Structures are given as C-alpha cells and as structure tokens.
Amino acid sequence: MNSILVTGGAGFLGSFLVDLLITEGYRVVVVDSLEFQVHGGRQPAYLNPGATYVWGDCSDRNLIRPILETVDAVVHLAALVGVGQSMYEIERYTHGNCDVTAVLLEEVVRVRARIRKLVVASSMSIYGEGSYVDADGNSVYPGLRSDEQLKRHEWEVRHPISGQPLQPAPTAEERPLASASVYAASKRYQEELGLMIGRTYDIPSVACRLFNAYGSRQSLANPYTGVAAIFCSRLLQGLAPVVFEDGNQLRDFVHAEDVARALHLCLTSPAADHQVFNIASGHPITVRDVARHLSRAVCGREVEPEARGQFRSGDIRHCIADISKARRLLGYSPEHQFENGLLELVSWIRHQQPGADRLEAALAEGRGHGVISG
Ligand SMILES: NC(=O)c1ccc[n+]([C@@H]2O[C@H](COP(=O)([O-])OP(=O)(O)OC[C@H]3O[C@@H](n4cnc5c(N)ncnc54)[C@H](O)[C@@H]3O)[C@@H](O)[C@H]2O)c1
C-alpha cells in the first residue's frame, strides 16, 4: 500500500493524518470541499506541501473517479460535524454525511480490486448515553434523560427501573448503540455502510469510533464543535467558558496526533479488518476540568466556567471510553497527556485570529430551534 486518498484531509483530524502519512512515505491525495463553516472560505495554513490537494466534494463522481483509480486505500473523514446544529439542519447533515458516503462507496466498489483498505471515521456519539454500573456492579445502558428531569436540573443518570444512582463505566464497542442526534445517526450510517460494503465486496474495512478530539488546527470558525477550541477562544477574548448543565459531564479527550496514529494502525494492521474500534485516551475528565486546565494555560489562573443551567435536549451525561480492544488488536497506545496537549493548543490559538466569539450566537440559534433550554 503506498497511495492513499484522505477525504476531508484539509480538516482538523485529516491534516494530522496527512502529515503522518507523508512522514511515513505514502503518496497522499486529499479531496476536501473546504466547508465554509469550518474554513471560512480560506485554505488553512497548515496544509502539507507533500500531499496533493483536490478541492471539491468527495461525492462528485467526475472528480473522485480518476483519483480512486490511482490509490490503494481510502480514509473517509469528510463529514459535517456539529451535533446540536444537526438537529435542525436535518437534510443538510443527512445529505452531507449519508448521501455523500453512499456515492463515494459506489465509486470505491467500482475499483474494489485495487482498494486494500477502507477506513471510516465513526463517532462515540453513536452510543448515545454512556455505559454505567449499578450498586451491584451490573452493567446498565440507560436511555436519555427526559427533558422534565433536565428542567429540574437533576443532571445525573438514574437506573431506568429502580431509580437508583448509577456510576459511569468505560464504554466498550460491543454495547448496544443508541444515536441521540441526527449527526450521530449519520455517523452510524457511515460506519455500518462502510463495514457492510467492505464485507460484501471483500474490501478490508475498519470503523474508528472517535471520542472528543482536541489539538491545534481545530476550526475556530465553527462554534458547533470542538469544546476545547471553543473554551480557548473565549478565554483569549477575556470571556469565561460556558458549560452546559453543571459542567461535571465526563468525557474522554484524545489528541489529534493520537487519532492520526490510530488511523494509520488501522490502515496497516490486518487485525483491524472488518472491526470497529474506540479511539480515545482512556482518561476521563469533566468538561469543567477542561475549562479549568485551559484557563490556567491561557490566563495563568483558574477562571470559573459559567454554568448557566442550560442544557441540550437529548444530550448525554457521561461517556468514557474502553480502549482495550484498540490496544490489544492494533497495538494502539495514546501518547499525549492532556495537560501538555492543551499547552500546545493554547500556543497555537495565540497565533490565530479567532475573530468575534460566535458561541453566544450559536447558543441563541439552538434556543430558537428548541434544542437548547434553560
Ligand atoms: N473532532 C472530533 O472530536 C471528532 C469526534 C468523532 C468523530 N469525528 C469525525 O472525524 C472526522 C473529521 O472530523 P474533524 O474534527 O477533523 O472535522 P473538520 O470539520 O475539521 O474536518 C472535516 C473536513 O471534511 C471536509 N468536508 C466536509 N464535507 C465534505 C465533502 N462532502 N467532500 C469533501 N470534503 C468535505 C471539510 O471541509 C473539512 O475540511 C469527521 O468524520 C467527524 O465526524 C470527529
């Protein structure tokens, strides 16, 4: 395998993968539509001069067909990324993530004899609420909290039958899936379609369920995604980060370079074929602690995040990753420590021009559409 197509390769995660693949000696072709919401109408400054960039939609058959005839593997990262926004831009997200993937896969099938690996970026969002254990240590996969519960500001998840408190537990790949947003449903579709087409046409295929990625290069123009970048932009403008609920939601933040390493392992490892993997750091952290760490890095002191009691309908409380399968089958081992990764993020953002804070407008938009309350 020496020639790889990366769709969405000008984006945040794609750019780190492209850098790694170029360093490893691959020929890399990127197809990217330079989504305005992500790139603000400009080519990003971090593009790797060693890669070939083709600007356009990866579902444009005339564009993609000749490229697919020259590559041996495809990493499909192109997607519209924004959980809350997807709940009111339903057609846009369904088209941008599902239809686009369907066309791309039809074209991959045409050249299947030469394609030695298909890697699809899936998402932890397809689990819905994370995994839990009850007081006796039994696994519980609760559904979403009701809006009535959230309006009472009772944030924690309770046992669906006994009502007893539950403890968050690492979420493993085999647990049931329960998408809670249009974005999540579209990522599940991408994952299932990729694996199904791979099995049917004997194309080794892999889906990576990525947890919350962070790092430099995350779009500062897109207020709908990337909590670390959103917090950082606010802090640099002298504003406190805003957290939903009470900010004590647990998540797993994985550095973009660790994601790139995992995607590369999926490309090269036969053990990855026809599998799904959680890709995360394995270290849970609350959203509030992310804000605290960032404020120390940006301001040299802790800035208390604003918890306005706002919540998103259908939001999950905790989701933390079990990465033992990726460790065992891929030899994946995350290298970045969160605190150090944040320092690098802050130093990068200081050299950008984040522009006006768009968070308040995005929050107002979500409230207007009825997906943010409180
Ligand atoms: N960043 C995260 O925390 C995270 C978590 C889970 C899953 N993911 C998935 O990882 C992938 C990359 O995410 P990211 O954070 O780098 O997002 P990003 O928005 O920075 O990058 C996506 C890139 O895809 C491009 N794109 C979108 N639609 C396209 C199309 N039809 N044709 C060609 N290019 C197109 C965009 O211009 C952008 O450059 C996505 O599939 C996303 O769903 C990301």
The ligand as an SDF file (V2000), in Angstrom:
LIG
                    3D

 44 48  0  0  0  0  0  0  0  0999 V2000
  -13.1750   16.0930   16.0480 N   0  0  0  0  0  0  0  0  0  0  0  0
  -13.7820   15.1930   16.8040 C   0  0  0  0  0  0  0  0  0  0  0  0
  -13.7880   15.2920   18.0470 O   0  0  0  0  0  0  0  0  0  0  0  0
  -14.4750   14.0050   16.1760 C   0  0  0  0  0  0  0  0  0  0  0  0
  -15.0810   13.0640   17.0190 C   0  0  0  0  0  0  0  0  0  0  0  0
  -15.7390   11.9960   16.4520 C   0  0  0  0  0  0  0  0  0  0  0  0
  -15.7320   11.8030   15.0770 C   0  0  0  0  0  0  0  0  0  0  0  0
  -15.1320   12.7400   14.2870 N   0  0  0  0  0  0  0  0  0  0  0  0
  -15.1650   12.5250   12.8400 C   0  0  0  0  0  0  0  0  0  0  0  0
  -13.8490   12.6990   12.3220 O   0  0  0  0  0  0  0  0  0  0  0  0
  -13.9160   13.2590   11.0040 C   0  0  0  0  0  0  0  0  0  0  0  0
  -13.0510   14.5070   10.9230 C   0  0  0  0  0  0  0  0  0  0  0  0
  -13.5360   15.4530   11.8570 O   0  0  0  0  0  0  0  0  0  0  0  0
  -12.7930   16.8340   12.1170 P   0  0  0  0  0  0  0  0  0  0  0  0
  -12.9590   17.1540   13.5340 O   0  0  0  0  0  0  0  0  0  0  0  0
  -11.4470   16.7940   11.5030 O   0  0  0  0  0  0  0  0  0  0  0  0
  -13.7560   17.8140   11.3040 O   0  0  0  0  0  0  0  0  0  0  0  0
  -13.3850   19.0180   10.3240 P   0  0  0  0  0  0  0  0  0  0  0  0
  -14.6700   19.7280   10.0820 O   0  0  0  0  0  0  0  0  0  0  0  0
  -12.2290   19.7870   10.8150 O   0  0  0  0  0  0  0  0  0  0  0  0
  -12.9210   18.2610    9.0090 O   0  0  0  0  0  0  0  0  0  0  0  0
  -13.8240   17.7220    8.0800 C   0  0  0  0  0  0  0  0  0  0  0  0
  -13.3320   18.1010    6.6970 C   0  0  0  0  0  0  0  0  0  0  0  0
  -14.1910   17.4900    5.7420 O   0  0  0  0  0  0  0  0  0  0  0  0
  -14.4260   18.4370    4.7060 C   0  0  0  0  0  0  0  0  0  0  0  0
  -15.6820   18.0400    4.0760 N   0  0  0  0  0  0  0  0  0  0  0  0
  -16.9240   18.0330    4.5940 C   0  0  0  0  0  0  0  0  0  0  0  0
  -17.8070   17.5210    3.7090 N   0  0  0  0  0  0  0  0  0  0  0  0
  -17.0950   17.2110    2.6020 C   0  0  0  0  0  0  0  0  0  0  0  0
  -17.4280   16.6290    1.3490 C   0  0  0  0  0  0  0  0  0  0  0  0
  -18.6830   16.2920    1.0310 N   0  0  0  0  0  0  0  0  0  0  0  0
  -16.4380   16.4150    0.4530 N   0  0  0  0  0  0  0  0  0  0  0  0
  -15.1580   16.7520    0.7470 C   0  0  0  0  0  0  0  0  0  0  0  0
  -14.7820   17.3130    1.9190 N   0  0  0  0  0  0  0  0  0  0  0  0
  -15.7370   17.5120    2.8320 C   0  0  0  0  0  0  0  0  0  0  0  0
  -14.4550   19.7790    5.4000 C   0  0  0  0  0  0  0  0  0  0  0  0
  -14.1850   20.8590    4.5150 O   0  0  0  0  0  0  0  0  0  0  0  0
  -13.3680   19.6120    6.4450 C   0  0  0  0  0  0  0  0  0  0  0  0
  -12.1070   20.0330    5.9600 O   0  0  0  0  0  0  0  0  0  0  0  0
  -15.3950   13.5000   10.7270 C   0  0  0  0  0  0  0  0  0  0  0  0
  -15.8810   12.3880   10.0100 O   0  0  0  0  0  0  0  0  0  0  0  0
  -16.0200   13.5260   12.0990 C   0  0  0  0  0  0  0  0  0  0  0  0
  -17.3870   13.1340   12.0700 O   0  0  0  0  0  0  0  0  0  0  0  0
  -14.5050   13.8450   14.8040 C   0  0  0  0  0  0  0  0  0  0  0  0
  1  2  1  0
  2  3  2  0
  2  4  1  0
  4  5  1  0
  4 44  2  0
  5  6  2  0
  6  7  1  0
  7  8  2  0
  8  9  1  0
  8 44  1  0
  9 10  1  0
  9 42  1  0
 10 11  1  0
 11 12  1  0
 11 40  1  0
 12 13  1  0
 13 14  1  0
 14 15  2  0
 14 16  1  0
 14 17  1  0
 17 18  1  0
 18 19  2  0
 18 20  1  0
 18 21  1  0
 21 22  1  0
 22 23  1  0
 23 24  1  0
 23 38  1  0
 24 25  1  0
 25 26  1  0
 25 36  1  0
 26 27  1  0
 26 35  1  0
 27 28  2  0
 28 29  1  0
 29 30  1  0
 29 35  2  0
 30 31  1  0
 30 32  2  0
 32 33  1  0
 33 34  2  0
 34 35  1  0
 36 37  1  0
 36 38  1  0
 38 39  1  0
 40 41  1  0
 40 42  1  0
 42 43  1  0
M  CHG  2   8   1  16  -1
M  END
$$$$
